Amino acid sequence: MRFHPLFLVVALLFLTGCPQEQTKDKVFLSLEYREKGRLPVAPHVIDAKAKPTQDMVVDSDGTELRFMVLDKRTLVVQQLIVPVGGEVAAPWGGVIAPTAFVSDLVIRDGRAYHGPEGHVNPVVWVVLEDEAREKIHEGWMFVRDTAQTAWDNPRYDLTFLGMDDSWVARQ
């Protein structure tokens, strides 16, 4: 049995269906519709922070870490060296305060663990505060995967660069 080619085209369109009108999803609304001009934080970041253990805090105390801050308005880049357990003034008027550094972090079942030795997945648990010393962000910042950082600011970008190389040279 042979079918006319036009019949095959019509049958194919019928079977695949007509494209439906797409509705706007709240996730894809432009920034002017979002609260306070901030992007929403991914649910896995909110729900499972996997805070550092006390051993991670004690073991890394005093380790000097490097951060880079980009002012998106003026395009000025600042590099900051901050010891774990200390704090440094941030360009937005607040502070950057790292509280734990782990050279290899593994997160399993919502808990943070030391991974194998080496610098495979270096991370820092950092607290960011505004000029009134109110906490505006607390969480892990990754050297290798900066997109996992949940802090979003309309003017500043903060990047964790890892351990200060001059600190390693002094050992």
Secondary structure as UniProt FT lines:
FT   HELIX           5..16
FT   HELIX           26..28
FT   HELIX           31..33
FT   HELIX           35..37
FT   HELIX           43..47
FT   HELIX           54..60
FT   TURN            61..62
FT   STRAND          64..71
FT   TURN            72..74
FT   STRAND          77..83
FT   TURN            84..85
FT   STRAND          88..89
FT   TURN            91..92
FT   STRAND          95..102
FT   STRAND          104..108
FT   TURN            109..110
FT   STRAND          111..114
FT   STRAND          123..129
FT   TURN            131..132
FT   STRAND          135..142
FT   HELIX           146..148
FT   STRAND          156..163
FT   HELIX           165..170
//
